[in-house]
Amino acid sequence: MAYVSKEQIERAKQWDLLTYLQYFEPYELVRCSRNAYTTRTHGSLKISNGKWFWWARGFGGRSALDYFIKVRGMTFTDAVLHIDEQTPVSSPEPQADLQASPPARFELPEPYEDAKRVVAYLRKRGIAHDILDACIQSGRVYESRNYHNAVFVGFDEQHTPRYAAIRGTTSTRYMGEVPGSDKRYAFSLPADGDCAELHLFESAIDLLSYCTLAQLQGKDWRQDHQLSLAGIHGPAEDKDKSAIPVALLSYLNRYPQIQRLVIHLDNDEPGRLAAAMIQQQLGQTYSTVNAPPARKDVNDDLMAYRKQREAASR
């Protein structure tokens, strides 16, 4: 079991979120007013006056430690170690401005020699083996050498990697993005052929869960477009299309033949609000259908469906 000292805890607690991100993840910060910022990963998470608040989820905090625990899902120990490994021993000095911070260079984590741990993890989440194999063969999913995380890769029009989401395969439940990721090219599975239907999900695992459900129900999961939005907005602060996830707008631009959007965002308040926003803003241009999961998310639906099938086969 990992151990952290009182000194490590005290050092970690000294970092407010804005200063931490300025030092180590400047690519995550987006200025939204003179004295406030939001993040690229969560558009409704606002940082100002030394505090942060995630409006889509209704909670906030002050420190970077709070953020890693509440938003990124780390344990207290893992969060302290993560901060302490990156930060200097001396106390942080808040920075005044980010305009001079260069954008992060996108570089995929080094792959491991195989993907056995990632496959085992995703198989436990109910994902079909042949769907995983197709993603691994295409380079969309692999296992990182360090930490053995699952890496979900998004490609541009030239099939160049431009985005990668990371999901921990251990009990730490780490979730994040590779620095420099371009959300316009979030994880997706384009359709085989000239399909006009696009299915939308919050995460890559929900996307793969839906493909597995389709396969279990005798459908061909390759026939429709599938897109992870790489996170969602909460209640729309804007009234124009800037509130629509950039991953969706970019995908629609790359595939102009799409005419119908099927929305499978999480069955919670943020997911329902985001789905309503997409329908409101794009409903005049596209046919839209809101098809949320019966449970919290699509993966929960998949696990319940598999359990029912197993019970029926006994």
C-alpha positions as CSV (number, residue, x, y, z in Angstrom):
1,M,0.0,0.0,0.0
2,A,1.3,3.4,-0.9
3,Y,2.3,5.7,2.0
4,V,2.5,9.5,2.1
5,S,4.2,11.6,4.8
6,K,2.8,14.6,6.6
7,E,5.3,16.7,4.8
8,Q,4.1,15.4,1.4
9,I,0.5,16.1,2.4
10,E,1.3,19.6,3.5
11,R,3.1,20.4,0.3
12,A,0.2,19.1,-1.8
13,K,-2.3,21.2,0.2
14,Q,-0.4,24.4,-0.6
15,W,-1.2,24.2,-4.3
16,D,-4.4,26.0,-5.4
17,L,-5.8,24.6,-8.6
18,L,-5.1,27.7,-10.8
19,T,-1.4,27.8,-9.8
20,Y,-1.0,24.1,-10.2
21,L,-2.4,24.2,-13.7
22,Q,-0.4,27.2,-14.6
23,Y,2.8,25.4,-13.7
24,F,2.1,21.9,-14.9
25,E,-0.9,21.8,-17.2
26,P,-1.2,25.2,-18.9
27,Y,-2.8,23.6,-21.9
28,E,-5.9,22.8,-19.7
29,L,-6.6,26.4,-18.9
30,V,-8.9,28.7,-21.0
31,R,-9.4,32.3,-20.0
32,C,-13.2,33.1,-19.8
33,S,-12.9,36.6,-18.3
34,R,-10.3,38.9,-16.9
35,N,-9.9,37.1,-13.6
36,A,-11.5,33.7,-14.3
37,Y,-10.6,30.5,-16.2
38,T,-12.3,27.3,-17.2
39,T,-10.7,24.0,-18.4
40,R,-10.6,22.4,-21.8
41,T,-11.7,19.1,-20.3
42,H,-14.7,20.5,-18.4
43,G,-16.2,23.6,-19.9
44,S,-18.4,24.3,-16.9
45,L,-15.6,24.1,-14.3
46,K,-14.7,27.7,-13.4
47,I,-11.6,28.9,-11.5
48,S,-11.5,32.3,-9.9
49,N,-10.5,34.0,-6.6
50,G,-8.4,31.0,-5.5
51,K,-11.3,28.6,-5.7
52,W,-12.9,26.4,-8.3
53,F,-16.5,25.2,-8.9
54,W,-17.8,22.5,-11.3
55,W,-21.2,23.9,-12.2
56,A,-22.3,20.8,-14.2
57,R,-21.8,18.6,-11.1
58,G,-22.7,21.1,-8.4
59,F,-19.5,21.0,-6.3
60,G,-16.2,22.7,-5.9
61,G,-13.1,23.3,-3.8
62,R,-10.0,25.4,-3.3
63,S,-6.9,23.2,-3.7
64,A,-5.5,21.2,-6.6
65,L,-5.7,18.2,-4.1
66,D,-9.5,18.7,-4.0
67,Y,-9.6,18.7,-7.8
68,F,-7.7,15.5,-8.3
69,I,-9.9,13.7,-5.8
70,K,-13.3,15.0,-6.7
71,V,-12.9,15.6,-10.5
72,R,-10.3,13.1,-11.6
73,G,-11.3,10.4,-9.3
74,M,-8.0,9.7,-7.5
75,T,-7.7,8.4,-4.0
76,F,-6.3,10.8,-1.4
77,T,-3.0,9.0,-1.4
78,D,-2.6,8.8,-5.2
79,A,-3.5,12.5,-5.5
80,V,-0.9,13.5,-2.9
81,L,1.7,11.4,-4.7
82,H,0.8,12.7,-8.1
83,I,1.2,16.3,-7.0
84,D,4.3,15.7,-5.0
85,E,6.0,13.9,-7.9
86,Q,5.6,16.9,-10.1
87,T,6.0,19.8,-7.8
88,P,9.2,21.4,-6.3
89,V,9.8,21.2,-2.6
90,S,9.5,24.9,-2.2
91,S,6.1,26.6,-1.8
92,P,4.3,27.6,-5.0
93,E,4.2,31.2,-6.2
94,P,1.0,32.1,-8.0
95,Q,1.6,33.3,-11.6
96,A,-0.2,36.4,-12.9
97,D,-0.9,35.5,-16.5
98,L,-0.9,32.6,-18.9
99,Q,-0.5,34.4,-22.2
100,A,3.1,33.5,-22.5
101,S,2.6,29.8,-21.8
102,P,3.2,27.8,-25.0
103,P,0.7,25.1,-26.0
104,A,1.7,21.6,-24.9
105,R,3.2,19.3,-27.5
106,F,1.0,16.3,-28.2
107,E,2.9,13.1,-27.8
108,L,1.3,9.6,-27.2
109,P,2.5,7.6,-24.2
110,E,4.9,4.9,-25.2
111,P,3.1,1.7,-25.8
112,Y,3.7,-1.5,-23.9
113,E,4.7,-4.7,-25.8
114,D,1.1,-6.0,-25.5
115,A,-2.3,-5.0,-24.4
116,K,-3.2,-7.9,-22.1
117,R,-4.0,-5.8,-19.0
118,V,-6.1,-3.3,-20.9
119,V,-8.0,-6.1,-22.6
120,A,-8.6,-7.8,-19.3
121,Y,-9.8,-4.6,-17.8
122,L,-12.2,-3.8,-20.6
123,R,-13.4,-7.4,-20.8
124,K,-14.4,-7.0,-17.1
125,R,-16.3,-4.0,-18.2
126,G,-18.2,-6.2,-20.6
127,I,-16.7,-5.1,-23.9
128,A,-16.7,-7.8,-26.6
129,H,-13.3,-9.2,-27.5
130,D,-13.5,-8.9,-31.2
131,I,-14.5,-5.2,-30.9
132,L,-11.4,-4.6,-28.7
133,D,-9.3,-6.5,-31.2
134,A,-10.5,-4.3,-34.0
135,C,-9.7,-1.2,-32.0
136,I,-6.2,-2.5,-31.1
137,Q,-5.4,-3.5,-34.7
138,S,-6.4,0.0,-35.9
139,G,-4.3,1.7,-33.2
140,R,-7.3,3.2,-31.5
141,V,-6.7,1.4,-28.3
142,Y,-3.5,0.3,-26.7
143,E,-1.7,-0.2,-23.3
144,S,0.8,2.4,-22.1
145,R,4.2,1.2,-21.0
146,N,4.1,3.4,-17.8
147,Y,1.3,2.5,-15.5
148,H,-0.4,0.1,-18.0
149,N,-3.2,2.6,-18.6
150,A,-5.8,2.1,-21.4
151,V,-5.1,4.7,-24.1
152,F,-8.0,5.7,-26.5
153,V,-6.7,7.4,-29.6
154,G,-8.4,9.9,-31.9
155,F,-7.2,10.5,-35.5
156,D,-7.5,13.4,-37.9
157,E,-8.4,13.2,-41.6
158,Q,-4.9,11.9,-42.5
159,H,-5.1,9.2,-39.8
160,T,-2.6,11.1,-37.7
161,P,-3.1,10.7,-33.9
162,R,-4.3,14.1,-32.5
163,Y,-6.1,13.1,-29.3
164,A,-5.8,10.5,-26.6
165,A,-7.9,9.8,-23.5
166,I,-6.3,7.8,-20.6
167,R,-8.1,5.4,-18.3
168,G,-6.5,3.7,-15.4
169,T,-6.8,-0.1,-15.3
170,T,-6.3,-0.4,-11.5
171,S,-8.3,0.6,-8.5
172,T,-7.1,4.3,-8.7
173,R,-9.7,4.9,-11.5
174,Y,-7.5,7.5,-13.0
175,M,-9.1,9.4,-16.0
176,G,-7.4,12.1,-18.0
177,E,-6.1,13.2,-21.4
178,V,-2.7,13.3,-23.0
179,P,-1.3,16.8,-22.8
180,G,-1.8,18.7,-26.1
181,S,-4.8,16.6,-27.1
182,D,-7.1,18.2,-29.7
183,K,-10.7,17.5,-28.7
184,R,-11.8,18.1,-32.3
185,Y,-10.5,14.6,-33.0
186,A,-11.8,12.7,-29.9
187,F,-12.1,9.0,-29.9
188,S,-14.5,7.7,-32.6
189,L,-15.4,4.7,-34.8
190,P,-16.4,6.0,-38.3
191,A,-18.9,3.9,-40.1
192,D,-18.1,1.4,-42.8
193,G,-19.8,2.9,-45.8
194,D,-21.8,6.0,-46.4
195,C,-23.9,6.1,-43.2
196,A,-26.0,9.1,-42.2
197,E,-26.4,8.3,-38.5
198,L,-24.1,9.3,-35.7
199,H,-24.3,8.0,-32.1
200,L,-22.9,10.2,-29.3
201,F,-21.4,9.2,-26.0
202,E,-19.6,10.8,-23.1
203,S,-16.7,8.4,-23.0
204,A,-14.8,5.9,-25.1
205,I,-15.9,3.0,-22.8
206,D,-19.6,4.0,-23.2
207,L,-19.0,4.0,-27.0
208,L,-17.5,0.5,-26.9
209,S,-20.3,-0.7,-24.6
210,Y,-22.9,0.4,-27.1
211,C,-21.1,-1.4,-29.9
212,T,-21.1,-4.5,-27.7
213,L,-24.8,-4.2,-27.0
214,A,-25.5,-3.8,-30.7
215,Q,-23.5,-7.0,-31.4
216,L,-25.2,-9.0,-28.7
217,Q,-28.5,-8.0,-30.2
218,G,-27.6,-9.2,-33.6
219,K,-26.7,-5.8,-35.2
220,D,-23.6,-4.8,-37.1
221,W,-21.8,-2.2,-34.9
222,R,-19.7,-1.1,-37.9
223,Q,-22.6,0.3,-39.8
224,D,-23.1,3.5,-37.8
225,H,-20.8,6.4,-36.8
226,Q,-19.8,6.4,-33.1
227,L,-18.3,9.4,-31.4
228,S,-17.1,10.0,-27.8
229,L,-17.5,13.7,-26.9
230,A,-14.6,13.5,-24.5
231,G,-16.7,15.0,-21.7
232,I,-19.7,17.3,-21.9
233,H,-20.8,20.8,-21.1
234,G,-23.1,21.4,-18.2
235,P,-25.9,24.0,-18.5
236,A,-25.2,26.1,-21.5
237,E,-23.6,29.4,-20.5
238,D,-23.6,30.4,-24.1
239,K,-26.5,30.7,-26.5
240,D,-24.6,29.9,-29.7
241,K,-23.0,26.9,-31.2
242,S,-19.8,27.5,-29.2
243,A,-21.6,25.6,-26.4
244,I,-21.8,22.5,-28.5
245,P,-18.8,20.1,-27.8
246,V,-16.1,20.8,-30.3
247,A,-15.7,17.1,-31.0
248,L,-19.2,17.0,-32.4
249,L,-19.0,20.1,-34.5
250,S,-15.7,18.9,-36.0
251,Y,-17.0,15.4,-36.7
252,L,-20.1,16.8,-38.5
253,N,-17.9,19.0,-40.6
254,R,-15.7,15.9,-41.6
255,Y,-18.8,13.8,-42.4
256,P,-21.3,16.0,-44.1
257,Q,-23.5,13.0,-45.1
258,I,-24.6,12.7,-41.4
259,Q,-28.3,13.7,-41.0
260,R,-29.4,12.0,-37.8
261,L,-27.9,12.3,-34.2
262,V,-28.7,9.6,-31.6
263,I,-27.7,10.9,-28.1
264,H,-26.7,8.4,-25.4
265,L,-25.3,10.7,-22.8
266,D,-25.3,9.7,-19.1
267,N,-28.7,9.4,-17.4
268,D,-28.0,12.1,-14.8
269,E,-28.6,15.8,-14.6
270,P,-25.5,17.0,-16.5
271,G,-26.1,14.4,-19.2
272,R,-29.7,15.3,-19.6
273,L,-28.9,19.0,-19.8
274,A,-26.2,18.4,-22.3
275,A,-28.5,16.3,-24.5
276,A,-31.2,18.9,-24.4
277,M,-28.7,21.6,-25.4
278,I,-27.5,19.5,-28.4
279,Q,-31.1,19.0,-29.5
280,Q,-32.0,22.6,-29.0
281,Q,-29.0,24.0,-31.0
282,L,-28.7,21.4,-33.7
283,G,-32.3,20.2,-34.0
284,Q,-33.1,22.5,-36.9
285,T,-30.3,21.1,-39.0
286,Y,-30.3,17.4,-38.0
287,S,-32.8,14.9,-36.9
288,T,-32.1,14.2,-33.3
289,V,-33.1,11.4,-30.9
290,N,-32.4,11.4,-27.2
291,A,-31.8,7.7,-26.2
292,P,-30.2,7.8,-22.7
293,P,-29.2,4.6,-21.0
294,A,-31.8,3.1,-18.6
295,R,-29.2,3.2,-15.8
296,K,-26.4,5.7,-15.1
297,D,-24.4,5.1,-18.3
298,V,-24.2,2.8,-21.3
299,N,-21.6,0.6,-19.6
300,D,-24.0,0.0,-16.7
301,D,-26.7,-1.0,-19.2
302,L,-24.2,-3.4,-20.9
303,M,-23.2,-5.1,-17.6
304,A,-26.9,-5.5,-16.6
305,Y,-27.7,-7.0,-20.0
306,R,-24.9,-9.5,-19.8
307,K,-26.0,-10.5,-16.3
308,Q,-29.6,-11.0,-17.4
309,R,-28.4,-13.2,-20.3
310,E,-26.2,-15.3,-18.0
311,A,-29.1,-15.8,-15.6
312,A,-31.4,-16.8,-18.4
313,S,-28.9,-19.4,-19.8
314,R,-28.6,-21.2,-16.5
